[in-house]
Amino acid sequence: MAAGDETPRYDYIVVGAGSAGCVLANRLTADGRTTVLLLEAGPRDTDPWIHIPLGYGKLFARRDVNWAYDSEPEPNLNGRRIFSPRGKVLGGSSSINGLVYIRGQPEDFDAWEVPGWSHTELLPYFKKTQVGVADLERHELADAFIASARAIGIPANADFNGEQQEGAGYFHATMKNGRRSSTAVAYLRPAEKRPNLKVETNALAEKVLFDGRRAFAVQYQKENRTLVAKAGREVLLSGGAFNSPQLLQLSGVGPRALLQEHGIPVVHDVPDVGECLQDHFYCRTFWRANKPITLNDDMLNIWRKAKIGLDYALFRRGPLTISAGQGAAFVRTRPELKRPDAQLYFINFSTAKRGGHLHPWSGFTLSVSQLQVESRGSVRIKSADPRAAPAIRYNYLATENDRRVMVEGLKIARRIAAAAPLSGYIVKEEFPGAAVQTDDELLDVVRQTGETVFHPTSTCRMGTDERSVVDSQLRVRGLEGLRVVDASIMPAVVSGNTNAAVIAIAEKAADLIANPR
């Protein structure tokens, strides 16, 4: 692949083998002629827990396959730092996430107001995705949750990705035959058989190299060596909402003052690189059950644990196929709203610390997450060293509406729990507990315990205005040969889990790249 010198040359270099990068690697090499280098900072996805759906709990804080970031102190969360997992492995976050498959609401994409990116125009790409999407096994408590939601007026919904999102039902999960269907499995594995694709793991991108305003190469580190690869056509950044703006800033593309502060030569002053961060905020409640049918109970009994392992090994069924939620409800926190603004999760276990040990009693969790977020934060480098984590500022709960939705969502979760049949399974509300009643008290709980639900977006925002980082073709404004393809290009976070939308974005991007306009 060398051309005139010893530096390897490819048509495209894709930085980040995550949810978007694996899609690009597959689609761009499908013709057998286009050469692609795919760089991934983490290892191959060989760890068995990656492929067992419930294994996400084992991977939550593992630093070998996870960037395991911490936010800066959050001013509206009593100064707490928020732990922020992101996949650092083939498949990226699709290899460590909770597997929930939600497309979002049509209004999300239409509100972006970017030509070519309406819901109608994106729908074919949602349908085109290769990842397996499966129904979850039913569970007695999840059935009760859905029935109780119906009892308080929330309609039943068998498919949150169908005609409407509102209602209560079971999630769909990115799973096939009881195993995780990450983009590494669904897209990259078939593509790796092609001689025109080269995959480099444990390869940390340090910066994009420019000839004037044109991106022509990527400098990266592998095995303590600094390497350079050239891109004859384009460099495609797919590092996600944290790492793509970080790499742009390290490369001299970003807010001038920030780059100068860290001694980075300015290639292009783009003030909004790393700005406009959005994420879904999330607050959990725990409920003590009167029937020993939760995963907590399974883990307390050696014979039940053995049966779970055997069921999965032989039949690919049982609790090891659980996603990060079984039942769900998409609800309007105020009746006058035209669409759901909160997402409720039901899961038949409880744990004080996510990724930690389960409670030693029968318990389940009801959680609340806001959908259409108003608060905006930022991602900014703290050093010119590419190995240093960026400063992540979510700025959660910055608006009155964001605070109100979380409080009203918790009230709806309580109303569901108080209704039959779910109420018949409950001994008591373990947390926050019956003593917490007023709106101010509920908001205090949100501030003290709320966390990310792992859906960061919008830090390389797409738009038609001059301040947007990328245009409707995902090209970085003011530069040539450089695009961003990942969750960071969303003008605003979609209503629900983001992985499905990221895959659809990458599918569309592959078409845009192959058929330039």
N, C-alpha and C positions, 0 to 999 in steps of 0.2 A: 504493500500500500504506500510505499514511499514514492515520492515524485520529486526528483531532482536533488534531494538531500536525504539525510537519515531520519528525519522527523516523520513519524507515521502520519498519513493523511487519510481522512475519511470524508465522505460527503457530509455527514452530520455527526456531531458529538452531542449526546444526550447526557446531561449531568443530573443524576439521581434516578435510581432504578426502583422508584416507588409506584404508587397507583397510576400516575400518568406516564412515567418514564418507560415502564414495561409495555404499555400500550403502544407508545411511539416506536419502540424498538421492534415490535412485531409488525406494525403496519408499514413502516418505512422500508423494511427489508423484504417485504412480501414479493417484490418483483424479481428478487434474486440478483439484482445488479447494483442497487443503491447500497453503499457501504455505511455502516453505523458503528460508532464506538459508544458503548453505554458504561458510564462511570458510576460506581456505587461506593460510598464511604464505608459501608458495613460489609459483613461476610455473606456467604451464600446462606440460603434459607434451609439449612440441614437440620436444625434443632427440631426434634419430634414435637415439642409443645407448640411450635408454630402451626402445625397441621392438624392438631386436635382443637376443635372449636373452643372449648372451655379453657384451653391453654393460655388464652389472653391474660388470665389472672397470674400465671407464672411469669409472663413476659413484661408485666407492668413496669417494673423498675430495673430490669436487667440491662446493664449498661453495654453489654456486648452487642445487642441487637436493637438498642433503644438510645436515642440521644439524651433522654432523661433530663430535660431542661427544668430549670426553676425560673419562674417569673421574677421580676423586680417586686418589691413590696407594693401591694395593691392598696391605694389610699382609701377605697370604699369597702375594703375587707379587713379593716383593723390592722393594716400593715402586713398582712400575711403574704408569704410567697406561695405561688400556686405551682405544684409539681405538674409538669407538662410532658408526657411521653410523646415521642415521635419515632417512627420506625427507622432504624439504621441497619438495613438488611435487604436482600433482594425481595421485592414486593413492598418495601417501605412500610407505611402504616397499614396497608392492606394485609400485611403479614402478622401484625400484632394487635389490630383493632378488635372491636366487639362484634364484628360481622354483620351488623344491622344494615339492611339495604332499604334506603328511602330515597326516592328521587327528588322530593321537594314539591312545592306547590307551583302550578302554572304561573301564578301571579309573581312569583319570585323572579323568574327569568324575563317575563314581560317588563317588570319594573326596572330591569337593567338598562333598558332603552338603548341597546347597542344593536345596530343592523346585523342580522344573521344569527342572533342569539336569543330570539324569542322562544317560548316553550314549544310552539309548533315546529320551529326550525331545529330545535335540539332533540325533539322526541324520536326521530329516526336513529339518532346516535345512542339514546338510551336503549332502544330495541336491539341495536347492533352489538351491544356489549357481549363479550364471551364468558364473563364470569358466571359460574353456576349460582343460581338463586333458588333456595329451597324453603319449603314450609318447615316450621318448627314443630316438634312433638308437643302434643297437648299435655297440660298438667292441671290437676284438680284445682289448685289455688289460682292459676291463671284464668281458668274457666270462671271461677267465682269472681275474680276481679272484673272480667268483661261483663258478666251478668249484673254486677252491682253498678257498673258504669251505665249500663242500659237502664237500670232502675232509677237513676237520677236524671235521665233524659239524654244521655249521650248515645247516639245511634250505634248500632253494630256496624263494623266495617271489616270485611274479609280480605281487603286488599288496599293498603295505604298508598299503593302506586297505581291505583285504578282511577276511576272517574273523579273521585273526591278523596281527600285525605282525612277529613273529619270523621271521628268515631273511635270505637274501641274494638280491638281485635288482637291477632297475633302478628308479630313482626315476620318479615322474610329475612333470610340470612344468606350471605355469600358463602355457600356451602354446597358441596356435591358429594353424594354417597357418604355422608357423615364426616367429610374432611373439609377443611378451610379451602375456599376457592379464591386465593389471592391473585393479584395480577401477575405475580411471578409464576404461579402454577398455570393460570388460564392463558396468559399471553406470552410470557418470556420463555417458558419451557419449550413450546413448539418452535419458537423463533431461534433458539440457541442451536438448533440443528443446521442452520443456514451458515454457509461459509462467509457471507457478507456482513455478519454481525459479530462483533467482538465485545465481550463483557469483561470488565475489569472490576473486581471486588476489592475491598479494603483500599480503595483509591480515593483519597480526599481531595476534591477540587480546591485549589488555592485562589485562582483568579482566572478570569477570561482575559485574553490578550487581544489588543486592538491595533490595527493599522489605521491611524486617523480615527474615523468614526465607524470603522468596520471591524466586527469581531472575526478573528481568523484562527484562533487557537485557544486551548485550555491548558493551563499549567496545573498539574496535580502531583500529589505525593503518594508514593506506594513503596512499602518496604524501606523506608528512610531514604528514598531517592526522589529527587525532583524530576518529573517527566513533563514533556510537552507533546500534545497531539494537535494536528491542524485540521480544521474543518473547511473543506472546499466550498460548501454551500452555506451551512448555518450551524450555530451553536444554539442548543435548546435547553433551557433551564427548567428542570422538573424537581427541584429540591423541596418544594412545599412552601407554606406561608411563612416559615421561619428562615429556612436555608436559602431560598432563592433571593430574597432581598439582601440577606447577609452577603451572598456571593457577589451580587451586583455592587454593593457598597465596597467590598474588598477589591473589586475590579476598577473602581473609580467612577462608578455610575450611581449617583444618589445625591442627597443634599450636600451642597458644597461645603457648608460649615462643618458638618459631621466628618466628611472625608479629610478636610484640612486639619481638623482636631487630631486625627490619627496618622497624619503624615502620608496620606494616600493621594497621589497625583489625580487631579480631576480630569476624567475623560469626557464626562457629560453631566452637567448639573441637572438632576431630576429630583426636585424637592419631595415628591410623594413616594419615592422608593422606601418601603418600610413603614409607611404611614397607613392609616385607615384600617388597622387590624380589627377584625371582628371575630367573635367566638360565641358559642352557646354556653351560657352559665347554667349550673346544675346544682340542685340541692336534694339530699336524700332524707327520707324518713324511715324508721325501722319499726316493725310491728311484731310482737310476740304472739306466736300461734299456739293453738290448743290441740293440734293434731300433729304427730311427728312425721310429717310428709315433706319437709323442706330439705334442701341440700345440706343445711346445717346438721340435720339429724343423720343424713347419710354419712357425713364425715366423722360422726361420733361413734359409729358402729363399724367394727372391722369387717363383719360379714357383708354389710351393705356396701362398703367400699369395694370389697372384692367382687361383688356382683356387678357394680358399676364398671369396673375395669374389664370384667369378662364380657359383659353386654357390648361394650364398645369394641373390644378386640375381635369378637366373633360376628357381631351384627351391625356395628357402626350406629348404635342407638343408645339412648339413655342420657343421663345428665351431662356427660362429656360433650354432647352436641348442643349445649345451651349457648346462645349468643348473649350479648350484654343487655339482656332484656328478653322477656318472652311475650307477655302481654303489653299492650300500649294503648294509650288514648291520646288523640289529637283533639284539643278542646279550645273553645273560645272562653277567655276569662271574663268577658263581658258580653251579654247577649246581643248588644247592638253591633258587634264586630261582624264583618262579612266573611272571615275565614279564621281558622284556628291560629292562635298566637302562643300556645303552650303545648308541650309534649310531655306526657306522663309515661314513665317506665314502670313496669312490674317485673320483678325477678324473685324467684323462690329461694333466695338465700339472703343473708345479711352479714355484713362485716364492718367493723368500726373503721378500718383503714382499707381503702381500695387496694387490692393486690395482697392484702394481709390475711390473717386467720379469720375463719368464720366465727360468729358468736357461738358460745357453747349452750345455746338453747334454740328451740324451734322458732325460726324467724324468717320474715321476708321483707323486701324493700319496695317502697314506692318513692319514685323520684320525679322531680319537676325540672323542666328545662324550657327557657324562653325560646321562641322561634324567630320572630322578626326583631332582631336586636338593634338598638339605636347607638349604644356606646361604641366608641372607636378608640383603639390604642395604637401601639407602634412596635416595630422591631428595628433596633439600631445596634450596629457593631459597638463593642466596648474596647476593641483592640484591632490592630492590623494583622494579628495572628489568626489565620483561618481556623485554628484548633480551639480558639476561645469562643465560648458561647455568647450569642448576642444578648442584648438587654431586651427582654420581652415585657411589655407593659400592656396588659389587657384593658385596663380602665373599666372594669366591670361596674355595673350599677351606677353609671354616671348620670342617668336621666331618671326622672320621676316615673316614666312609663316602664322602664326596665325594672325598677324596684317594685312597682305595682303588680306587674305580671307574675313575678316570682311569688309574691305574697298570695295573690289570688289563686295561683296554681297549687300552692300548698293547701289552701282551703278546699279546693276541689278534690285533691287526694284524700283529705279527711272525710269529705262527704261520701266518696266512693267506699272508703273503709267502714263508714257507719251504716251503710246500706246492706241489706241482705242480698245475696247469701254470704258475701265476704265477711260481714260482721260476725257471722256465726263461727268463724275460724279464729277470731281474735281474742286474746286474753287482755291485751292492753297496747296502747301506743307507747312503745319503748322510748322512742326519740322523735321529736323533741319533747313529747310528753304532754299530759293533760293540763299541766300548769301553764303552758304557753298558749295564750288565747288571743291577745290583742294583735292588731296589725303591726304595731311597733315591736312587740315581742317576736313575732314571726320574722320580721325584717332583721332583727338582731340575730336570729338563728341562721338566716341566709348569709349575713355578713360573716358570722363566726365559722360556718362550716361549708359554705358553697364552694364549688370547684369548677374546673373546666370539664366539659364533656368531649373534649378533643376534636373540635371542629374549627380550627383557626383558618381564616381566609383573608383575602382582600388587600394584602400588603404590596402587591404589584398590580393595582387595580386597572381593569380594562374600562375604556370609555371613549367617548367622542370629544371630550373637552381636552384642552391643552395640558392640564395638570395630570391627566391619567397617564399611567406608566406605559401601558401597552394599548395598541389600537385594536380594531375589531378582528384583525388577522393575527393578533397576539405578538406583533412585532414591537420591540421596545422603541418608543418614539425618539426620533432624532438620531438613531443608530441603524446600521445595516448588519445583516447576518446574525441577528440575535432575537430570539423569541423566548417568552416565558409560557410554560404550559403546565399548570397545576392549580391548586385551590387559591393561590395568591392572586389570580387574575379576576376572581369573582368581584364584581362591583359591590355586592353585599352578600352576606352568608345566606344560604338557602334554608328553607323551613324544614329542618330535619337533618339526619346524619348525612355527612357530606361525601362519603366515598363514592356513591353511585354517580353523583354529579361530576366529580373529578374524572372518573373513567369516561363519561360521556364527553366532557370537555376535551380530553385527549384524543378520543375518536374523531371528533370534529377537527381538532387541530391537525391531525394526520392528513385529513382531506385538504385543509387549507395549505399545508406545506407542499403536498404533492401536486396541487392545482393552484399555483399562486395567481393572485389577481392584481 
